[in-house]
Amino acid sequence: MLNDGSRVAVIGGGPAGSFFSYFCLDMARRIGADIELDVYEPRDFANAAPLGCNMCGGVVSESLVQALATEGIEIPPSVVQRGIDSYVLHTDVGAVRIETPLKEKRIAAMHRGLGPRTVKISKWSSFDGYLQQLAASKGATIVRDSINDIGWHEGRPVVTTKGGVAGAYDLLAVAVGVNTAILKRFQQFGLNYTPPRTVKTAIFEYYLGEDIVAKIVGNSMHVFLLNIPRLEFAAIIPKGEYVTVCMLGENIDNELIESFLACREVQACLPPDVIAGKSSCRCSPRINIEGAPEPFADRVVFIGDCGVTRLYKDGIGAAYRTGKAAATTAVFQGVSAESFRKYFKPVCQSIRRDNSYGKFTFAFTREIQKWQFSRRALLSIIEDEQRTPGGPQRMSRAMWDIFTGSAPYKEVLTRTLEPVFLLKLMWSFGRSGLPFGRRAHRKVPVDEQ
């Protein structure tokens, strides 16, 4: 285990690397161990994209906000660009507003860096930069240099940067994203490491101005359930003067992006001149959809996206969980492969198991997307629930948790398999499929969003 004088290298200064560094240094101090920890991150998250970009939708779920609060980590107002208090679900048969079950603005929308490339002066701070400052406050050294090579010396990992050799470390924590080429080097590092399976997504930012964002989008995240092949999930997220459009699915390409933007449901949420113009910033990052089978070895541990993360949602939450679990193992149990297998791997396995429930949940959602009567039924159930706030909110809560990642997929699936819920769903499906059972669904006025 780590003790007085141990040296730790962290490759990657995003959320996973910062959470690991924060907890590792904090726990080491509790047991009286003075350790040296270097975080290698060439990007400065105080810059606008692409220099400060971390290619993410930038939503922190309410469950993570609460978990961080219990750790004494309060996300400052200067980081949160918009508090999300509701979701607006858009379909081709209407739209419905879903309020947070807790009636509180607990979901945070923010930029991971300073913002899109067109940002000149921003009154908001970077979320990733804030987490780095937390790690630095515990004693982490942020090294603004790129990794050139990785090797071994007398059984200890050695990190070589473009600026020179940093020396040997007692533990190497790898917290890079799946979009970096350095992961391929670990396959030549003598480790039994296989990078996660990934798919391509699309994230782009539009400048609207703060007043227009408030008027058109409001404090709601706009989610789209449309029958577009290969599109799993799409959302418009308000952030200060910008909105972020996030698309997840099966290898998002230009054809799919154009099909989505051409939908009248999307065009109703964004000004025509915005859609016709160029986005302020755009990227097509790959995301982890199946974790690395063995994200550890002797003196090496992979955390965050390069190890395992939640399917589609709450990647920052998974970075927190894996970062803290890896730090706890290293400080209190040891840095051998056997220690990580015994104490770190169960956390990774729990995320992987829950993702299997997530795959089933999204498969069910895809079936709803295919049929107009099922989309109409879904909307009817949610509208009925939102009209009676004191009553059961089964479908509303299920959709809220799917959209936000606020609850484990297993919990969401278990709730939707309750007999009362299934009977109500089947009745609504049958009613929506009959001509006399159909009813018009209203559009959601802007002032209710």
Secondary structure, 3 states (H helix, E strand, C coil): CCCCCCEEEEECCCHHHHHHHHHHHHHHHHCCCCCEEEEECCCCCCCCCCCCCCCCCCEECHHHHHHHHHCCCCCCCCCCCEEECEEEEEECCEEEEEECCCCCCCEEECCCCCCCCCCCCCCCCCHHHHHHHHHHHCCCEEECCCEEEEEEECCEEEEEECCEEEEECCEEEECCCCCCCHHHHHCCCCCCCCCCEEEECEEEEEECCHHHHHHHHCCEEEEECCCCCCEEEEEEEEECCEEEEEEEECCCCHHHHHHHHCCHHHHCCCCHHHHHCCCCEEECCEEEEECCCCCEECCEEECHHHCCCCCCCCHHHHHHHHHHHHHHHHHHCCCCHHHHHHHHHHHHHHHHHHHHHHHHHHHHHHHHHHCHHHHHHHHHHHHHHHHCCCCCCHHHHHHHHHHHCCCCHHHHHHHHCCHHHHHHHHHHHHHHCCHHHCCCCCCCCHHHC
